[in-house]
Amino acid sequence: MNPMKNHALDEVPFEIRFDPLTGETGRVFDLPFKAERPDLSATIERSRKQFCPFCEDKFEKATPLFPKEFLPEGRLRVGQALLIPNLVPFDKYAGVAVFSSQHYIPIEELTPEKMYDVFMACSSFVKRVAETDPQTSFFSINWNYMPPSGSSIVHPHLQVNCGEVPTNELRAQVEGSSRYQKENGRSFWGDLVETEKESKERYIGEIGTTFWSMNFVPFSFLPDVLCVFAQNHSLASLDKDSLRSFLDGLSRIIAYFNSENILSYNMSVFSTREEDFFRVNARISPRLFPRAIGNNDMAYLQALHKEPFTVRPPEAEAPKVREFFH
Ligand SMILES: [Zn+2]
């Protein structure tokens, strides 16, 4: 009995969706929500006053080196980007790749050119690990852009993880893809691309060998984006053309976020070593403080129940994102 409608009987419809790959559920609402443009200027200002290990004058002294046996030069440099060990190593091999000496890169400036060096550095790192250590089978390249996404350092950087034990998400993807291939004799990823292209409900576009759509079961408060590297089985054998296509698409997703007042996001690129049934894929999730109080966009449901919910259906966002792919 809704007080906004004179206590008349009201309904709030929502869907419980099952992910076709993993079987995991998520809840999808269609609520009136429009993100206010956040003012991150105070956060950026504060970060300039705090110690930043990635700024040029501190970098040499404040950041660790890889052992000579693994990397003779200690740090991996590609153009403007530098890759160093992660002081919080989330995996057997864990690197942090800093974009450049620029402390703050506004969202408008995240062009494919500006992202190329740092992604190449991560890709080279994965290749080196894969060649050095045949035990490593799981790889990921990850990005928290700006503090609302969990990042503690404003200075833009990626995190690259390689190891023998997959994360829960990557394990679910691997098990799901393997099971699907056994049961159907076809690749899940090929079928997903075909189905999404045909239905058009969530389809965004294709760039080179990369396929883009909204996720059927979003992980975030606002719908998130899927990219399938249709021809890449592993980050350990990623080619430059596929990387360029991915960055072209990623920059368009970022531009769409910006147009929706989303100035922060998480991104992960998931990969195995080399499995026929698997494709490299990425998820890019908007992150925000939804209400004026400044609350986090994840609460007990995501943190304790491991159950995501979204306030807007992915299908409602797809046409808007598609505009950025013309
Ligand atoms: Zn800095």
Boltz pocket constraint, residues with backbone or C-beta under 6 A from the ligand:
constraints:
  - pocket:
      binder: B
      contacts: [[A, 52], [A, 53], [A, 54], [A, 55], [A, 56], [A, 101], [A, 102], [A, 103], [A, 104], [A, 155]]
      max_distance: 6.0
